[in-house]
């Protein structure tokens, strides 16, 4: 059995997704759309191509992959669900919570369909190994987390478009674009956060979206997390420290297409009884990145075998997006400046996740 796959958005991320879709024995890309195509027709390998997603959705499809800018992602995802298509959408799920609420309502209207979001970092081997170590219980419960995720500018992938630095089209800056991955991992390891303080700034690049966000968060169980999401990190960095009752885990570096975040490693330290601060450690280096393939396989399995989505659910996407906006709104100066105070939880968004 082959599922006919359409791809809405065929830029850098879309092409990378297709590489792994093509490797799956039960998925076949039959049509793509992207505004960069001059006209409708076919690309070199015979796959149909269109400029607009409405033309794409007129094709006979089973599955749609949405790899579009923030201002289009929710609209196309909701439309695809209402057209009867299983749908995979890249992060972030939209510009704000109202975008995501629109999608969740479409998901409720189509309960037999699978909807999954591309929180790709969950599928990295270092993250998977860290989850297994915590689940084993030897390190005890998580006490606190510290996360830094940073790059040196907001526009990436060599794109000429400036939509990523426009609030109207992006919805947010570095926190929504990249920091959302770190927030998703923090929720994965520690659960939801109920108390939040923050400072948000665009003082360096001076776009109308943030280039730095600093957050201090606490969960209902008392786990505290600190996050720095930044677009002024000249040496790109990814680092997540997870302190547990009887040891710690440090995820450092992450394998990415840019190769700029350094070697992906997981360092495990076991607390010593003497408390000398220099405990026994074990460091694992990861040389391959199977995350994109594993994520595609997971989604395909959900569709083919009618199993529930376990990672990157719509509920996860909404809660992580909500956390992004709570960080924005916790800085009253930033919130008032952009009129964000009403964007956290509205009646429509409450109804969507009820």
C-alpha positions in Angstrom: 0.0 0.0 0.0 1.3 3.4 -1.0 0.0 6.6 0.4 -0.1 9.6 -2.0 1.7 12.5 -0.4 1.5 16.2 -1.2 3.9 18.8 0.1 2.8 22.4 0.7 6.0 24.3 0.7 9.1 23.0 -1.1 11.9 25.1 0.2 14.9 23.8 2.2 12.9 22.1 4.9 10.4 20.7 2.4 13.1 19.2 0.3 14.7 17.7 3.3 11.4 16.1 4.4 10.9 14.7 0.9 14.3 13.0 1.1 13.1 10.9 4.0 9.6 10.5 2.7 11.1 9.0 -0.5 12.9 6.4 1.7 9.7 5.1 3.2 8.3 2.1 1.4 4.6 3.2 1.9 4.9 6.9 1.0 5.0 8.5 -2.4 5.3 12.2 -3.1 3.0 12.9 -6.1 2.6 16.7 -6.0 4.2 19.8 -4.4 3.5 23.5 -4.2 5.6 26.5 -3.6 5.3 30.2 -4.5 8.8 30.0 -6.1 7.5 27.9 -9.0 7.0 30.1 -12.1 4.0 28.0 -13.3 2.2 24.8 -12.7 3.7 21.7 -14.3 6.2 19.0 -13.2 9.6 19.0 -11.6 12.4 16.9 -13.0 11.3 13.6 -11.5 7.7 13.9 -12.8 6.1 15.1 -9.6 3.4 17.7 -10.2 4.1 21.2 -9.0 1.9 24.1 -8.3 2.2 27.7 -7.1 -0.8 27.6 -4.7 -1.9 25.1 -2.1 -5.5 25.1 -3.4 -4.3 23.6 -6.7 -2.3 21.0 -4.7 -5.3 20.0 -2.6 -7.3 19.4 -5.7 -5.0 16.4 -6.4 -5.8 12.8 -5.1 -3.8 12.8 -1.9 -3.9 10.8 1.3 -1.3 12.8 3.3 -0.2 16.4 3.3 3.2 17.7 4.7 3.0 21.4 5.5 6.4 23.1 5.3 5.1 26.7 5.0 5.8 30.1 6.7 4.1 30.7 10.0 1.4 32.9 8.5 0.2 30.1 6.2 0.8 27.0 8.3 -2.4 26.9 10.4 -4.7 27.9 7.5 -3.3 25.1 5.2 -3.3 22.5 8.0 -6.9 23.1 8.9 -8.0 23.1 5.3 -6.1 19.8 4.7 -7.9 18.2 7.6 -11.2 19.3 6.4 -10.3 17.9 2.9 -9.8 14.5 4.6 -6.0 14.4 4.6 -3.7 13.1 7.3 -1.5 16.0 8.0 2.1 16.7 9.2 3.0 20.3 9.9 6.3 21.8 10.8 6.8 23.9 13.9 5.7 26.5 14.9 2.1 25.6 14.4 1.2 29.2 13.6 1.7 32.8 14.5 -0.3 32.8 17.7 -2.8 30.7 19.8 -5.7 31.8 17.6 -4.0 30.2 14.6 -3.5 26.9 16.6 -7.1 27.0 18.0 -8.3 27.0 14.4 -6.4 23.8 13.7 -7.6 22.1 16.8 -11.2 22.7 15.9 -10.5 21.2 12.5 -8.9 18.2 14.2 -12.0 17.8 16.4 -14.2 17.8 13.3 -12.1 15.0 11.8 -11.3 12.6 14.6 -10.2 9.7 12.3 -7.4 11.7 10.8 -3.8 11.9 12.1 -2.3 15.3 12.8 1.3 15.6 13.9 3.7 18.5 14.4 7.4 18.4 13.6 9.1 18.9 16.9 12.1 17.1 15.4 14.4 17.5 18.5 12.5 14.9 20.4 13.8 12.3 17.9 17.5 13.0 18.4 19.3 10.1 19.9 20.7 12.2 22.8 17.2 13.2 23.8 15.9 9.7 23.5 18.7 8.3 25.6 18.2 11.0 28.2 14.5 10.2 28.4 15.3 6.5 29.0 17.8 7.3 31.7 15.3 9.4 33.6 12.6 6.8 33.1 14.8 4.2 34.6 14.7 6.1 37.9 18.4 5.7 38.9 18.9 9.5 38.8 15.7 10.3 40.7 13.3 13.0 39.9 14.1 16.1 37.9 14.9 19.1 40.1 15.7 21.9 37.6 16.7 22.6 34.0 18.8 25.2 32.3 18.6 25.7 28.6 20.4 27.8 26.0 19.6 27.8 22.3 21.1 30.5 20.2 22.1 31.5 16.7 23.6 34.7 15.3 20.6 36.1 13.3 16.9 35.6 12.7 16.9 35.0 8.9 18.1 31.5 8.0 18.3 28.9 5.2 19.8 31.6 2.9 16.3 32.9 2.2 15.8 36.3 0.6 12.4 36.7 2.2 12.2 38.8 5.4 8.9 37.3 6.7 10.8 35.8 9.7 11.5 39.3 11.0 8.0 40.7 10.5 5.5 40.3 13.4 2.6 40.3 11.0 3.9 37.2 9.2 6.0 35.4 11.8 4.1 36.2 15.0 7.3 36.2 17.0 11.1 36.1 16.7 13.8 33.8 18.0 11.7 32.3 20.8 8.9 31.3 18.5 11.2 30.2 15.7 14.0 28.3 17.5 13.4 28.6 21.3 10.2 26.7 20.8 12.2 23.5 20.4 13.9 24.0 23.8 10.6 24.8 25.4 9.1 21.6 23.9 12.0 19.6 25.4 11.6 21.3 28.8 8.0 20.3 28.8 8.9 16.8 27.8 11.3 16.4 30.7 9.5 18.4 33.4 5.8 18.8 32.5 3.9 22.0 32.2 5.1 25.3 33.8 2.6 27.4 35.8 4.7 30.4 37.0 6.7 32.4 34.5 8.9 35.5 34.7 10.7 36.9 31.7 12.6 39.7 29.9 12.1 40.0 26.1 14.1 42.3 23.9 14.7 43.3 20.3 17.4 45.8 21.2 20.2 44.4 19.0 18.6 43.6 15.6 15.7 46.0 16.2 13.2 44.1 14.2 9.6 44.1 15.5 10.2 40.6 16.8 12.4 39.6 19.7 16.1 38.7 19.3 16.5 37.6 23.0 14.2 36.1 25.5 15.1 35.2 29.1 12.6 33.1 31.0 12.4 31.7 34.6 9.7 29.1 35.0 8.3 26.8 37.7 6.0 23.8 37.4 3.2 22.9 39.8 5.5 20.2 41.2 8.3 22.7 41.9 10.6 22.0 39.0 12.4 25.3 38.0 13.6 26.0 34.5 15.7 28.8 33.1 15.8 29.5 29.4 17.8 31.8 27.2 16.7 31.9 23.5 18.9 34.2 21.5 19.7 35.5 18.1 22.9 37.2 19.3 24.9 34.0 19.9 27.8 34.4 17.5 29.0 30.9 18.2 25.8 28.9 17.7 24.9 26.9 20.8 22.5 24.3 22.0 22.8 23.2 25.7 20.3 21.7 28.1 21.3 20.8 31.7 18.9 18.6 33.6 19.6 18.3 37.3 18.1 15.3 39.1 18.1 14.1 42.7 21.0 11.8 42.2 22.8 13.1 39.2 22.6 15.2 36.1 22.3 15.0 32.3 23.8 17.6 29.9 22.8 17.6 26.3 25.2 19.7 24.4 25.4 20.5 20.7 22.9 19.1 18.2 23.4 17.6 14.7 21.8 20.0 12.2 22.0 20.8 8.6 24.1 23.8 9.3 26.7 21.8 11.3 27.2 24.9 13.4 26.1 23.7 16.8 29.0 21.4 17.4 29.2 17.8 18.3 26.0 16.3 19.7 26.8 14.8 23.2 25.1 13.5 26.3 27.0 13.7 29.5 25.7 11.8 32.6 27.1 12.6 36.0 26.3 10.6 39.1 26.2 12.6 42.4 28.9 11.6 44.9 28.1 11.2 48.5 30.9 13.5 49.6 29.6 16.4 47.6 33.0 17.4 46.3 31.5 18.7 43.0 33.5 16.6 40.7 31.5 13.4 40.2 32.0 10.4 37.9 30.9 11.2 34.4 30.1 9.3 31.2 30.0 11.1 27.9 28.4 9.8 24.7 29.1 11.3 21.3 26.5 11.0 18.5 27.7 11.0 14.9 24.5 10.3 13.0 21.2 12.1 13.0 18.3 9.7 12.4 15.7 12.1 13.8 14.2 13.1 10.4 13.8 9.5 9.3 12.4 8.4 12.7 9.9 11.2 12.8 8.6 10.3 9.3 8.4 6.6 10.2 6.5 7.4 13.4 3.9 9.5 11.5 3.5 7.0 8.8 3.0 4.2 11.3 0.2 6.2 13.0 -1.5 6.6 9.6 -1.0 3.1 8.3 -1.8 1.3 11.6 -4.3 3.8 13.0 -2.3 4.3 16.2 -2.4 7.5 18.3 0.2 10.2 17.7 2.5 10.2 20.7 5.0 12.9 19.9 4.2 16.3 18.4 0.4 16.1 19.1 -1.8 19.0 18.5 -2.3 19.4 22.2 1.5 19.5 22.7 1.8 22.1 20.0 -0.9 24.2 21.6 0.6 24.0 25.1 4.1 24.8 23.9 2.8 27.7 21.8 0.9 28.9 24.9 4.1 28.8 26.9 5.8 30.9 24.3 3.1 33.5 24.6 3.1 33.4 28.4 6.8 34.2 28.2 6.0 37.1 26.0 3.3 38.4 28.2 5.2 37.9 31.5 7.4 40.9 30.4 4.8 43.6 30.8 6.7 46.2 28.8 7.0 43.8 25.9 3.4 42.7 26.1 2.0 46.2 26.3 4.3 47.3 23.5 2.8 44.8 21.1 -0.7 44.4 22.6 -0.1 40.7 23.5 -1.9 40.5 26.8 -5.1 39.2 25.2 -3.3 36.6 23.1 -2.5 34.0 25.8 -5.8 32.3 26.5 -8.9 33.5 24.9 -12.4 31.8 25.0 -11.7 30.4 21.5 -8.4 28.9 22.5 -9.9 27.5 25.7 -12.7 25.8 23.7 -10.2 24.3 21.3 -8.3 22.3 23.9 -11.3 21.5 26.1 
